[in-house]
Amino acid sequence: MAEDRVLRVRTLLDSVRAEGRTALTAPEGKVIADAYGIAVPGEELATDVDEAVAYAARFGGPVVMKIVSPDILHKTDAGGVIVGVEGATDVRAAFHKIVDNARAYDADARIEGVQVQELLPKGQEVIVGAVTDPTFGKIVAFGLGGVLVEVLKDVTFRLAPVDADEALSMLDSIRSAEILRGVRGAAAVDRWAIAEQIRRVSQLVADFPEIAEVDLNPVIATPEAAVAADIRVILAESQPPPRRTYTREEILTSMRRLMQPSSVAVIGASNEPGKIGNSVMRNLIDGGFAGDIHPVNPRADDILGRKSYKSVTDVPGEVDVAVFAIPAKFVASALEEVGRKKIPNAVLIPSGFAETGEHALQAEIVAIAERHGVRLLGPNIYGYYSTWQDLCATFCTPYDVKGGVALTSQSGGIGMAILGFARTTKTGVSAIVGLGNKSDLDEDDLLTWFGEDPHTECIAMHLEDLKDGRAFVEAARATVPKKPVVVLKAGRTAAGAKAAGSHTGALAGDDAVYDDMLRQAGVIRAPGLNEMLEYARALPVLPAPQGDNVVIITGAGGSGVLLSDAVTDNSLSLMEIPTDLDEAFRKFIPPFGAAGNPVDITGGEPPSTYEATIRLGLEDPRIHALVLGYWHTIVTPPMVFAELTARVVAEFRERGIEKPVVASLAGDVEVEEACQYLFERGVVAYPYTTEKPVAVLGAKYRWARAAGLLGGGS
């Protein structure tokens, strides 16, 4: 049966292609709908007015009449649609009006006739569609439909194909999800019928890559069914060339030699201070890299006390990485030598490639690398740091604080912001990697490696685009169950929607698709650079939550209100305090304080009140996370609060009770030292902000859900 439907659609698409068309007519769309079981109303193509009358009479009620022309894509714009036509006289008048409107709209348009279609009952209008995204390939869309679809833009996307459960989940992913469940007395729609339309459309575009866009708009959803009133299918002008891919084992093998090399060659090494080749050499030597460092420079015998080689082919033994510090115009010939030497990785620092319009030069080095089996990092990068190997292969400032955070950036400037943040906050890193033009190695290669790297506990990535969105999603899905992945996606534009030929295409703006795809991948999307960096350093500090109940304990009512807002803003759940727990908290707070949630102990309380309430919050198994709001007083100074909080948290961890605890400290400058003290001891704390600690907690919860540690989606 499946083979039969594919053959029917293949025959149809081939005939459309043979005519030089990319847009299918409505009757051709129905052929596809019937082949894939996409529910559409009864309809017939009337080539003259008498046929139109006969078909309308056969349907026995009001009908919709639409122009059928391979040259008119948007029928409504052409005045080619009339709804609710009934009776022979009105059918004749509508037929002539539609044809006249179409000719006035486009005098040269080929008119094949008028489609006579059953008028569907009133219901909720939704849109189901699919589009070919340049980054993620075939994606399926669902949202509120009808004439307001591009105004409301309440739509969600998934990679195609989707299974039945994933299709059903899309109904809950739009802002107006409650409408589908029935509001103000309206009956709920048939959710499974809508999901089945989504699933079938997604399978159609997965089976036929040449289909660029599919639109079912509107789909009329009722309690009994979901039927597409209109189907639009557009074919692609051309197919993109296949991208070279590597197996997981191949990626791990080359990445291991890149990130844990025994031998590094520096092509363009120099004795002259101020040269990139000199800076790279200095960083490698001064950073304490224990492996072999081989300078390559045809005009020097000795560089920084080490023997220099005329060519990389003269270097003895195996080399794991060749770092390029030469002008772009010399890279291709040197890369040929790297290939002959069978060096698996080339780190291309030079600029002057695709980013400056030199696409041919970049294509040339990619072809050379593929021919020799060399993986390329860059070009146009600052290099990379692999701290656990004491490897600083960059011309920027060194960094040697080892830790569990891997940081990557597509931009050199962002890379340096990462470096400065790491130093200021004493964030220990496992690696900092520049990706630049991403001529070869990209985020999915790094995710695959860092997902397995025992030194890495959290991965944070700044990116402007993805070369292969599907490969990234696959790598992220494999990594997220083991460790958090934080992404800062730059460039929130909808430029990709401008040339779309369907409603679905117009809705699939760059950022809308990225947002849903990153969520599907399970990654945490950071709204800005500082958030990305803070999430990266904070997430490894916090234990994973075991449930949804969040309790706020605060010494200031005002902070409690702001912290409550932050909890709601980050989709966290303020616990409804049961009576017995409420009474337990009240034992420790003054009469003018307030239990409930937030628990307001008031600002004049001694350290013992903070300690007692924090202990209760950690002790009670119904509480899953604590948000602490501290207010600087002389009664309980900042460092006293920090020391008692850290001590109590450590005590409970020794007893096997680990809950995420975050804190907001308001006060004079002493709170800064207190926050640092807490951070170093497993409590994520920030001065002068109620938003940031709760945002970090929200990020931890999003990861826990994506990793399958809590119920619900990411």
FIDO-58184 format. One line per 2 residues: number of its first residue (from 0); their letters; for each residue y, z, x of C-alpha. Coordinates in Angstrom, 1 decimal, decimal comma. Layout:
BEGIN
NUM = a = Y Z X  ...
END
This chain:
BEGIN
0 = ma = 0,0 0,0 0,0  2,4 0,9 2,8
2 = ed = 1,6 -2,3 4,6  2,2 -4,3 1,4
4 = rv = 5,7 -2,8 0,9  6,6 -3,4 4,5
6 = lr = 5,5 -7,0 4,2  7,6 -7,5 1,0
8 = vr = 10,7 -6,1 2,6  10,1 -7,9 5,9
10 = tl = 9,9 -11,3 4,0  13,1 -10,5 2,1
12 = ld = 15,1 -9,5 5,2  13,9 -12,5 7,2
14 = sv = 15,1 -14,8 4,4  18,5 -13,1 4,3
16 = ra = 18,8 -13,4 8,1  17,8 -17,1 7,8
18 = eg = 20,8 -17,7 5,5  23,1 -16,0 8,1
20 = rt = 23,9 -13,1 5,8  24,1 -9,4 6,6
22 = al = 24,8 -8,0 3,1  22,1 -8,1 0,5
24 = ta = 22,8 -8,9 -3,2  22,1 -6,3 -5,9
26 = pe = 18,9 -8,1 -7,0  17,7 -8,2 -3,4
28 = gk = 18,5 -4,5 -3,2  16,3 -3,9 -6,2
30 = vi = 13,4 -5,7 -4,5  13,7 -3,1 -1,7
32 = ad = 14,1 -0,2 -4,1  11,0 -1,2 -5,9
34 = ay = 9,0 -1,6 -2,7  10,0 1,9 -1,6
36 = gi = 9,8 3,6 -4,9  13,6 4,2 -5,0
38 = av = 14,4 4,9 -8,6  16,9 2,4 -10,1
40 = pg = 17,6 1,5 -13,7  16,2 -1,5 -15,4
42 = ee = 18,2 -4,6 -14,6  18,1 -8,4 -14,7
44 = la = 20,1 -11,2 -13,1  21,8 -13,4 -15,7
46 = td = 22,8 -16,8 -14,4  24,6 -17,8 -17,6
48 = vd = 26,2 -16,0 -20,6  23,2 -16,6 -22,9
50 = ea = 20,8 -14,9 -20,5  23,2 -12,0 -20,3
52 = va = 23,2 -11,6 -24,1  19,4 -11,8 -24,2
54 = ya = 18,9 -9,2 -21,4  21,4 -6,8 -22,9
56 = ar = 19,6 -7,0 -26,3  16,3 -6,3 -24,5
58 = fg = 17,7 -3,0 -23,0  18,8 -2,0 -26,6
60 = gp = 21,9 -0,1 -25,8  25,1 -0,1 -23,7
62 = vv = 24,8 -1,8 -20,4  26,6 -2,1 -17,1
64 = mk = 27,5 -5,6 -16,0  28,2 -6,4 -12,3
66 = iv = 29,1 -9,5 -10,3  26,3 -10,7 -8,0
68 = sp = 27,7 -12,5 -4,9  26,6 -12,5 -1,3
70 = di = 30,3 -12,8 -0,4  31,7 -9,9 -2,4
72 = lh = 30,6 -6,6 -0,9  32,8 -4,2 -2,9
74 = kt = 32,3 -5,3 -6,5  34,7 -2,7 -8,1
76 = da = 37,6 -3,9 -5,9  37,0 -7,4 -7,2
78 = gg = 37,1 -6,3 -10,8  33,4 -7,2 -10,9
80 = vi = 32,0 -4,2 -12,8  32,3 -3,4 -16,5
82 = vg = 30,6 -0,3 -17,8  29,4 0,5 -21,4
84 = ve = 29,2 -3,1 -22,8  27,4 -3,3 -26,1
86 = ga = 26,8 -6,1 -28,6  26,6 -9,9 -28,1
88 = td = 30,3 -10,5 -28,5  31,3 -7,9 -25,9
90 = vr = 28,6 -9,1 -23,5  29,9 -12,6 -23,6
92 = aa = 33,5 -11,5 -23,1  32,5 -9,2 -20,2
94 = fh = 30,4 -12,0 -18,5  33,4 -14,4 -18,5
96 = ki = 35,9 -11,7 -17,4  33,7 -10,6 -14,5
98 = vd = 33,2 -14,2 -13,3  37,0 -15,0 -13,7
100 = na = 37,9 -11,8 -11,8  35,5 -12,6 -8,9
102 = ra = 36,9 -16,1 -8,6  40,5 -14,8 -8,5
104 = yd = 39,4 -12,2 -5,9  37,8 -14,8 -3,6
106 = ad = 37,9 -18,5 -4,7  35,3 -19,5 -2,2
108 = ar = 32,8 -16,7 -3,0  29,3 -17,9 -4,0
110 = ie = 28,5 -16,4 -7,4  24,8 -16,1 -8,2
112 = gv = 25,3 -14,6 -11,6  26,0 -11,3 -13,4
114 = qv = 23,6 -8,3 -13,1  22,9 -6,7 -16,5
116 = qe = 21,8 -3,1 -16,0  20,7 -0,2 -18,2
118 = ll = 23,5 2,3 -18,6  22,3 5,6 -17,3
120 = pk = 22,9 8,8 -19,1  25,7 11,1 -18,0
122 = gq = 24,8 13,4 -15,1  25,9 14,7 -11,8
124 = ev = 26,9 11,9 -9,5  25,7 12,2 -5,9
126 = iv = 25,4 9,8 -3,0  22,3 9,1 -0,9
128 = ga = 22,6 6,8 2,0  21,7 6,0 5,6
130 = vt = 23,7 4,6 8,5  23,1 3,7 12,1
132 = dp = 25,0 6,1 14,3  25,8 4,8 17,8
134 = tf = 24,7 8,2 19,3  21,9 9,4 17,0
136 = gk = 20,5 6,2 15,6  19,3 6,2 12,0
138 = iv = 20,6 9,1 10,0  20,3 9,8 6,3
140 = af = 23,2 11,3 4,3  23,5 13,2 1,1
142 = gl = 26,6 14,5 -0,8  28,6 14,5 -4,0
144 = gg = 29,0 10,9 -5,0  30,9 8,6 -7,4
146 = vl = 34,4 7,4 -7,1  35,6 10,5 -5,3
148 = ve = 33,0 10,4 -2,5  35,4 9,5 0,3
150 = vl = 38,0 11,9 -1,0  35,7 15,0 -1,3
152 = kd = 33,7 14,1 1,9  31,2 16,8 0,9
154 = vt = 28,3 15,3 2,7  25,5 16,3 5,1
156 = fr = 23,4 14,3 7,6  19,9 14,4 9,1
158 = la = 18,0 12,3 11,6  15,8 9,8 9,8
160 = pv = 13,1 9,9 8,7  13,0 13,3 7,0
162 = da = 10,1 15,0 5,3  10,2 16,3 1,7
164 = de = 11,2 19,9 2,8  14,0 18,7 5,1
166 = al = 15,3 16,4 2,4  15,4 19,3 -0,1
168 = sm = 17,3 21,4 2,5  20,1 18,9 2,4
170 = ld = 20,9 19,8 -1,1  21,9 23,3 0,0
172 = si = 23,9 22,1 3,0  26,9 20,7 1,2
174 = rs = 29,9 22,9 0,2  29,3 22,2 -3,5
176 = ae = 25,6 23,1 -3,5  26,0 25,4 -6,5
178 = il = 27,0 22,5 -8,7  23,5 21,1 -8,4
180 = rg = 22,0 24,4 -9,6  24,1 24,3 -12,8
182 = vr = 27,5 25,9 -13,4  29,4 26,8 -16,5
184 = ga = 26,5 26,2 -18,8  25,4 22,9 -17,3
186 = aa = 21,7 22,5 -16,6  20,4 22,3 -13,1
188 = vd = 19,5 18,8 -11,8  16,0 17,7 -10,8
190 = rw = 16,3 18,7 -7,1  12,9 17,3 -6,1
192 = ai = 13,9 13,9 -7,6  17,1 13,8 -5,5
194 = ae = 15,1 14,9 -2,4  12,6 12,1 -3,0
196 = qi = 15,4 9,5 -3,1  16,6 10,9 0,2
198 = rr = 13,2 10,8 1,8  12,5 7,3 0,7
200 = vs = 15,8 5,9 1,9  15,2 7,7 5,3
202 = ql = 11,8 6,1 5,6  13,2 2,7 4,7
204 = va = 15,7 2,7 7,6  13,1 4,2 10,0
206 = df = 10,7 1,3 9,2  13,4 -1,4 9,5
208 = pe = 15,8 -0,8 12,5  17,7 -3,9 11,6
210 = ia = 19,0 -2,2 8,4  22,4 -0,9 9,5
212 = ev = 23,5 0,9 6,3  22,1 1,8 2,9
214 = dl = 24,1 3,2 0,0  22,8 4,6 -3,3
216 = np = 26,1 5,4 -5,0  26,2 6,9 -7,4
218 = vi = 22,8 8,4 -7,9  22,9 9,9 -11,4
220 = at = 21,1 13,3 -11,2  20,0 14,9 -14,5
222 = pe = 17,5 17,7 -15,2  14,8 15,1 -15,6
224 = aa = 15,5 12,5 -12,9  17,7 11,1 -10,2
226 = va = 18,3 7,3 -10,5  20,5 5,1 -8,3
228 = ad = 23,0 3,2 -10,4  23,8 0,9 -7,4
230 = ir = 22,1 0,1 -4,1  23,8 -1,6 -1,2
232 = vi = 22,0 -2,7 1,9  23,7 -4,1 5,0
234 = la = 21,9 -5,5 8,1  23,1 -5,0 11,6
236 = es = 24,7 -7,9 13,5  22,6 -7,2 16,5
238 = qp = 20,2 -4,5 18,0  21,2 -2,4 21,0
240 = pp = 19,1 -2,9 24,2  16,4 -0,2 24,6
242 = rr = 17,4 2,7 26,9  15,2 3,6 29,8
244 = ty = 13,4 6,9 29,1  11,5 9,3 31,2
246 = tr = 8,6 11,6 30,3  9,1 15,4 30,3
248 = ee = 7,0 15,6 33,5  9,0 13,0 35,3
250 = il = 12,3 14,8 34,3  11,0 18,2 35,5
252 = ts = 9,7 16,7 38,8  13,0 15,1 39,8
254 = mr = 15,1 18,0 38,5  13,1 20,5 40,5
256 = rl = 13,9 18,6 43,7  17,6 18,3 42,6
258 = mq = 18,0 22,0 41,7  15,6 23,5 44,3
260 = ps = 15,9 21,1 47,3  14,5 21,7 50,7
262 = sv = 16,6 19,0 52,3  20,1 17,5 51,5
264 = av = 21,8 14,5 53,1  25,6 14,2 52,9
266 = ig = 26,5 10,5 53,0  30,1 10,3 54,2
268 = as = 30,1 13,7 55,9  33,2 14,3 58,0
270 = ne = 34,7 16,5 60,7  38,2 15,9 59,3
272 = pg = 39,5 18,8 57,1  40,8 17,6 53,8
274 = ki = 38,1 14,9 53,4  35,6 15,3 50,5
276 = gn = 32,8 14,8 53,0  34,1 17,7 55,1
278 = sv = 34,4 20,0 52,1  30,9 19,3 50,9
280 = mr = 29,5 20,0 54,4  31,5 23,2 54,7
282 = nl = 30,3 24,5 51,3  26,7 23,7 52,1
284 = id = 26,9 25,5 55,4  29,1 28,4 54,5
286 = gg = 27,3 28,9 51,2  24,1 29,8 53,2
288 = fa = 21,9 27,0 52,0  18,6 27,6 53,8
290 = gd = 17,3 24,1 53,7  18,0 21,2 56,0
292 = ih = 21,5 19,7 55,9  21,8 16,2 57,3
294 = pv = 25,2 14,6 57,7  25,3 10,8 57,5
296 = np = 28,3 9,0 59,1  28,0 5,8 61,2
298 = ra = 31,0 6,8 63,3  30,1 10,3 64,4
300 = dd = 27,3 11,8 66,4  27,9 15,4 65,5
302 = il = 29,5 16,9 62,4  30,2 20,6 62,1
304 = gr = 27,7 21,3 64,8  24,9 19,3 63,2
306 = ks = 23,4 16,0 64,4  24,8 13,1 62,4
308 = yk = 22,9 10,0 61,5  24,1 6,4 61,3
310 = sv = 22,1 5,8 58,1  20,2 7,9 55,7
312 = td = 17,2 5,9 56,6  17,4 7,5 60,1
314 = vp = 17,1 11,0 58,8  13,7 12,5 59,7
316 = ge = 11,3 13,8 57,1  11,7 13,9 53,3
318 = vd = 15,1 14,3 51,7  15,4 15,7 48,1
320 = va = 19,1 15,0 47,4  21,7 12,6 48,8
322 = vf = 25,2 13,7 48,1  27,7 10,8 48,2
324 = ai = 31,2 11,4 49,5  32,2 7,8 50,2
326 = pa = 34,5 5,3 48,3  33,0 3,6 45,3
328 = kf = 32,9 0,2 46,9  30,4 1,4 49,5
330 = va = 28,1 3,3 47,1  25,8 0,4 46,2
332 = sa = 24,8 -0,5 49,7  24,3 3,1 50,6
334 = le = 22,2 3,7 47,5  19,9 0,8 48,5
336 = ev = 19,2 2,8 51,7  18,6 6,0 49,7
338 = gr = 16,1 4,0 47,6  14,3 2,7 50,7
340 = kk = 14,2 6,3 52,0  12,5 7,3 48,7
342 = ip = 15,1 10,1 48,0  14,6 11,0 44,4
344 = na = 18,2 12,2 43,6  21,7 10,8 44,3
346 = vl = 24,7 13,0 43,5  27,7 10,6 43,2
348 = ip = 31,0 12,4 43,6  33,1 9,2 44,0
350 = sg = 35,3 8,0 41,2  36,2 4,4 40,6
352 = fa = 33,4 3,3 38,3  33,3 2,9 34,5
354 = et = 36,0 5,5 33,9  38,5 3,1 35,6
356 = ge = 37,1 0,0 33,9  34,7 -0,9 36,7
358 = ha = 31,7 -1,2 34,4  30,0 -3,9 36,4
360 = lq = 30,1 -1,7 39,5  28,5 1,1 37,6
362 = ae = 25,9 -1,2 36,1  25,1 -2,4 39,6
364 = iv = 24,3 1,1 40,9  22,3 2,0 37,8
366 = ai = 20,2 -1,1 38,4  19,7 -0,3 42,1
368 = ae = 18,7 3,3 41,2  16,2 2,2 38,5
370 = rh = 14,6 -0,3 40,9  14,0 2,4 43,5
372 = gv = 13,2 5,3 41,1  16,3 7,3 42,1
374 = rl = 17,9 9,5 39,5  21,7 9,5 39,5
376 = lg = 24,0 12,5 38,8  27,5 11,2 38,1
378 = pn = 29,5 9,3 39,3  32,9 10,8 39,1
380 = iy = 31,9 14,4 39,4  32,8 17,5 41,4
382 = gy = 29,2 18,0 42,4  27,0 20,9 41,5
384 = ys = 26,1 24,5 42,2  22,5 25,9 42,3
386 = tw = 23,3 29,5 43,0  19,7 30,9 43,4
388 = qd = 19,2 28,3 46,1  22,6 29,2 47,7
390 = lc = 23,4 25,6 47,2  27,1 24,6 46,8
392 = at = 27,1 20,8 46,8  30,7 20,2 45,8
394 = fc = 34,2 19,7 47,3  35,6 22,5 45,1
396 = tp = 35,7 26,2 45,7  32,4 27,9 46,3
398 = yd = 30,7 30,3 43,9  27,8 32,6 44,7
400 = vk = 27,5 35,2 41,9  23,9 34,7 40,8
402 = gg = 23,0 35,3 37,2  21,4 33,8 34,1
404 = va = 24,1 31,4 32,8  23,8 27,6 33,4
406 = lt = 27,1 25,8 32,8  27,6 22,0 32,6
408 = sq = 30,7 19,9 32,0  31,5 16,2 31,6
410 = sg = 34,9 16,8 33,0  35,9 18,0 36,5
412 = gi = 38,9 19,9 35,1  36,7 21,8 32,6
414 = gm = 34,3 22,4 35,4  37,0 24,2 37,4
416 = ai = 38,0 26,2 34,3  34,3 27,3 34,1
418 = lg = 34,4 28,3 37,7  37,6 30,4 37,3
420 = fa = 36,3 32,1 34,2  33,0 32,9 35,8
422 = rt = 34,8 34,5 38,8  37,3 36,5 36,7
424 = tk = 34,7 37,9 34,3  32,1 38,3 37,1
426 = tg = 29,7 36,1 35,1  26,5 35,5 37,1
428 = vs = 25,4 31,8 36,9  22,2 30,0 37,7
430 = ai = 24,0 26,7 38,0  27,2 24,8 37,4
432 = vg = 26,7 21,0 37,1  29,2 18,2 36,7
434 = lg = 28,0 15,2 34,7  31,0 12,8 34,8
436 = nk = 30,2 9,3 33,7  26,5 10,2 33,0
438 = sd = 25,3 6,8 34,3  21,8 8,3 34,3
440 = ld = 21,2 12,1 34,3  22,6 13,7 31,2
442 = ed = 22,5 16,7 29,0  18,9 16,2 27,8
444 = dl = 17,6 16,1 31,4  19,5 19,3 32,2
446 = lt = 18,3 21,0 29,0  14,7 20,1 29,8
448 = wf = 15,1 21,7 33,2  17,1 24,8 32,3
450 = ge = 14,7 25,4 29,4  12,0 26,0 31,9
452 = dp = 14,1 27,6 34,7  13,2 31,3 34,9
454 = ht = 16,6 32,1 36,4  18,5 30,7 33,3
456 = ec = 18,9 32,8 30,2  21,6 30,8 28,4
458 = ia = 22,9 27,3 28,7  26,5 26,2 27,9
460 = mh = 27,5 22,6 27,8  30,9 20,9 27,5
462 = le = 30,5 17,3 26,4  32,6 14,5 25,1
464 = dl = 29,7 12,3 24,0  26,0 12,0 24,1
466 = kd = 24,3 8,9 25,5  21,1 9,5 23,4
468 = gr = 21,6 11,9 20,6  18,0 11,9 19,6
470 = af = 16,8 12,8 23,1  19,3 15,6 23,1
472 = ve = 18,2 17,0 19,8  14,5 16,8 20,9
474 = aa = 15,3 18,6 24,2  17,4 21,2 22,4
476 = ra = 14,7 21,9 19,8  12,3 22,5 22,6
478 = tv = 14,7 24,8 24,5  16,3 26,9 21,7
480 = pk = 13,2 28,9 20,8  13,3 30,2 24,4
482 = kp = 17,0 30,7 25,1  20,4 30,0 23,5
484 = vv = 22,2 26,7 24,0  26,0 26,6 23,4
486 = vl = 27,9 23,3 23,1  31,6 22,5 23,2
488 = ka = 31,9 19,0 21,7  35,3 17,5 22,5
490 = gr = 36,9 14,7 20,5  36,9 15,6 16,8
492 = ta = 37,7 12,1 15,5  36,5 9,8 12,7
494 = ag = 37,2 6,6 14,6  33,6 5,5 14,1
496 = ak = 34,2 5,2 10,3  36,8 2,5 10,4
498 = aa = 34,5 -0,5 10,6  31,9 0,8 8,1
500 = gs = 30,8 -1,5 5,3  29,5 1,3 2,9
502 = ht = 30,6 4,6 1,5  28,0 6,3 3,7
504 = ga = 29,3 4,6 6,8  32,8 5,7 6,0
506 = la = 31,7 9,2 5,6  29,8 9,3 8,9
508 = gd = 32,8 10,0 11,1  31,9 11,0 14,6
510 = da = 32,5 14,8 14,2  30,9 15,1 10,8
512 = vy = 27,6 13,7 12,2  27,8 15,6 15,5
514 = dd = 28,4 18,9 13,6  25,2 18,4 11,4
516 = ml = 23,1 17,1 14,3  24,0 19,9 16,6
518 = rq = 23,2 22,4 13,8  19,8 20,7 13,3
520 = ag = 19,2 20,9 17,0  19,7 24,7 16,8
522 = vi = 22,5 24,8 19,3  25,6 27,0 18,8
524 = ra = 28,7 24,9 18,5  31,7 26,6 20,1
526 = pg = 35,1 25,9 18,5  36,9 25,9 21,9
528 = ln = 36,5 26,3 25,7  37,1 30,0 25,8
530 = em = 34,6 30,6 23,0  32,0 28,5 24,8
532 = le = 32,4 30,5 28,0  32,5 33,9 26,2
534 = ya = 29,3 33,0 24,2  27,6 32,0 27,4
536 = ra = 28,3 35,2 29,2  27,8 37,5 26,2
538 = lp = 24,7 36,1 24,5  22,3 37,1 27,3
540 = vl = 23,7 40,7 27,2  22,9 41,2 23,5
542 = pa = 19,3 41,8 22,3  18,2 39,7 19,4
544 = pq = 18,8 41,2 15,9  15,8 42,1 13,8
546 = gd = 17,5 41,7 10,5  20,7 40,9 8,7
548 = nv = 22,3 44,3 8,0  25,5 44,8 10,0
550 = vi = 27,4 48,1 9,9  30,9 48,6 11,1
552 = it = 31,9 52,0 12,6  35,6 52,3 13,2
554 = ga = 38,2 54,8 14,2  41,0 52,9 12,5
556 = gg = 41,1 51,7 8,9  43,1 48,6 9,8
558 = sg = 40,6 47,5 12,4  37,9 48,1 9,9
560 = vl = 39,5 45,6 7,5  39,9 43,0 10,1
562 = ls = 36,4 43,5 11,4  35,1 43,1 7,9
564 = da = 37,0 39,8 7,6  35,5 38,7 10,9
566 = vt = 32,0 39,5 9,7  32,5 37,4 6,6
568 = dn = 34,1 34,6 8,6  31,0 34,4 10,9
570 = sl = 28,5 34,3 7,9  27,2 37,8 8,7
572 = sl = 26,1 40,3 6,1  27,8 43,6 5,7
574 = me = 25,1 46,1 4,8  25,3 47,8 1,4
576 = ip = 24,9 51,4 2,5  22,3 53,2 0,4
578 = td = 23,1 56,7 -1,0  21,0 58,7 1,5
580 = ld = 22,6 56,8 4,5  26,1 57,2 3,1
582 = ea = 25,5 61,0 2,8  24,2 61,1 6,4
584 = fr = 27,3 59,4 7,7  29,6 61,7 5,7
586 = kf = 28,2 64,7 7,5  30,0 63,5 10,7
588 = ip = 33,4 62,3 9,3  36,3 64,3 8,0
590 = pf = 37,0 64,5 4,2  39,9 62,1 4,5
592 = ga = 37,6 59,5 6,3  35,6 57,0 4,4
594 = ag = 31,9 56,3 4,4  30,6 53,1 2,9
596 = np = 30,9 50,0 5,2  33,0 50,0 7,3
598 = vd = 32,4 53,7 8,2  35,9 55,0 8,9
600 = it = 35,7 58,1 11,1  39,5 58,1 11,5
602 = gg = 41,4 58,0 14,8  41,8 61,7 15,5
604 = ep = 38,1 62,4 15,9  36,6 63,8 19,1
606 = ps = 34,0 62,0 21,2  31,2 63,9 19,4
608 = ty = 32,0 62,1 16,1  31,8 58,6 17,7
610 = ea = 28,5 59,6 19,4  27,0 61,1 16,2
612 = ti = 27,8 58,1 14,1  26,7 55,6 16,7
614 = rl = 23,4 57,5 17,1  22,9 57,4 13,4
616 = gl = 23,5 53,6 13,3  21,0 53,1 16,1
618 = ed = 18,4 55,5 14,7  18,2 54,1 11,1
620 = pr = 15,8 51,2 11,0  17,6 49,6 8,0
622 = ih = 20,7 48,9 10,2  20,2 45,9 12,4
624 = al = 23,5 45,5 14,3  26,6 47,6 15,0
626 = vl = 30,2 46,6 15,2  32,4 49,3 16,7
628 = gy = 36,1 49,6 16,2  37,8 51,9 18,8
630 = wh = 41,4 53,1 18,6  42,9 54,6 21,8
632 = ti = 43,8 58,3 21,4  44,2 61,1 23,9
634 = vt = 41,5 63,0 21,9  38,9 60,3 22,8
636 = pp = 40,2 58,2 25,8  38,9 54,7 26,4
638 = mv = 36,6 55,5 29,3  35,2 58,5 27,4
640 = fa = 34,4 56,2 24,5  32,9 53,6 26,8
642 = el = 30,7 56,0 28,7  29,3 57,8 25,6
644 = ta = 28,6 54,4 23,9  26,9 53,0 26,9
646 = rv = 24,9 56,2 27,4  23,7 56,3 23,8
648 = va = 22,8 52,6 23,8  20,8 53,0 27,0
650 = ef = 19,0 56,0 25,7  17,8 54,1 22,6
652 = re = 16,8 51,1 24,7  14,6 53,4 26,8
654 = rg = 13,0 54,5 23,5  12,3 50,9 22,6
656 = ie = 15,1 50,6 20,0  17,3 47,6 20,8
658 = kp = 20,0 46,4 18,5  23,0 44,2 19,2
660 = vv = 26,2 46,4 19,6  29,6 44,8 19,9
662 = as = 33,0 46,6 20,2  36,6 45,9 19,6
664 = la = 39,0 48,2 21,6  42,6 48,6 20,6
666 = gd = 44,9 50,5 22,8  46,9 50,6 26,1
668 = ve = 45,8 48,8 29,2  43,0 51,3 29,9
670 = ve = 40,9 49,7 27,3  40,5 46,6 29,6
672 = ea = 38,5 48,7 32,1  36,5 50,3 29,3
674 = cq = 35,5 46,9 28,0  34,4 45,8 31,4
676 = yl = 32,3 49,0 31,7  30,7 48,4 28,4
678 = fe = 30,0 44,7 29,0  28,2 45,5 32,3
680 = rg = 26,0 48,0 30,3  24,9 45,8 27,5
682 = vv = 27,6 46,3 24,9  29,8 43,2 24,3
684 = ay = 33,3 44,6 24,2  36,8 43,0 24,0
686 = py = 40,3 44,5 24,1  43,1 43,5 21,7
688 = tt = 40,9 41,5 19,4  38,7 42,1 16,3
690 = ek = 37,7 38,4 16,0  36,0 37,8 19,4
692 = pv = 33,3 40,5 19,4  32,2 39,6 15,9
694 = av = 32,2 35,8 16,8  29,8 36,6 19,6
696 = lg = 27,6 38,6 17,3  27,7 35,7 14,8
698 = ak = 26,6 33,3 17,6  23,7 35,6 18,5
700 = yr = 22,6 35,6 14,9  22,9 31,8 14,7
702 = wa = 20,6 31,5 17,7  18,1 34,0 16,4
704 = ra = 17,8 32,0 13,2  17,5 28,7 15,0
706 = ag = 14,8 30,3 17,3  12,8 31,4 14,3
708 = ll = 13,4 35,1 14,9  15,1 35,6 11,5
710 = gg = 14,7 33,9 8,2  17,0 31,1 7,1
712 = gs = 18,5 28,1 8,8  20,8 28,0 11,9
END
